[in-house]
Amino acid sequence: MRRTALAALCLAAVATAGLTGCAGEDRANSTSSDSAGQSAAEDRKNSRKPQEEPFAGLTGGEIADRAREATTGAPSLRMKGDVPDEESGGTLHLDMALNKQGECAGTLGKDGEGEAELIKTGDTLYMKYDEAFLRAQGEGGPEADAAVALLAGKWTKMSLKSADAEEMAGFCDLDQVLGDLEEGRSEATRGKTTTVDGTPAITLEEREGEDRFTLYVATEGEPYLLRVDSTSAADPGSLTFTDYGEPVPARTPTGHVLDLDSLG
């Protein structure tokens, strides 16, 4: 499993209980107290036992393969983080929830070039651009002033029949976004256990040539991929994966929506 979604986009709480008792003069209370004391001692003894190793007996590659299967099999998820833009050499910032029905909702941005909100539901793509985004696209010319006046801060919509909408909708295709979770055996090596936003995880170290990646895989419940860090000098970046199986908030914007198709 290489590069994961990085390349595709440019991929218990411990409960403690205390026993309290009152020492009485009668034998029944004494017996109860002794029993409680023995239970407490046994609990302390058990607490000193080593915790079961997550994914015991599995290699790093086998864990990575399980993470690939679980992650690509999820009906929906949310991705958030920074990934390199290979075309411009900058960094893309994204926070996107998407599902296998092609729905999505979130934001896309770039260093110094603003941000756009994006929603796809049905066969319609909705977008709202800030001024910086529009000026960056217009390269600061007169057309940028016109675009800002017309579009900045307003919801727009396009049919997926248009080439521009189809290209942007690619960010909403969960199978396409996760398409770089490669089939086949991974050569990842096991790392330390840790947590990702409170979720217990194990780290896996993966490499592809000179590139290095750290994968974080959930050790409780489904072995979902929780985070990917790239320390590659060429493609540094990090993505987190959350909200597995949660509904995507892809709701049609309220109020006036500017129909870009009608404007040609």
Secondary structure, 3 states (H helix, E strand, C coil): CCCHHHHHHCCCCCCCCCCCCCCCCCHHHHHHHHHHHHHHHHHHHHHCCCCCCCCCCCCHHHHHHHHHHHHHHCCEEEEEEEEECCCCCCEEEEEEEEECCCCEEEEEEECCCCEEEEEEECCEEEEEECHHHHHHHHCCCHHHHHHHHHHCCCEEEEECCCHHHHHHHHHHCHHHHCCCCCCCCCCCEEEEEEEECCEEEEEEEEEECCEEEEEEEECCCCCCEEEEEECCCCCCEEEEEECCCCCCCCCCCCCCCEECHHHC
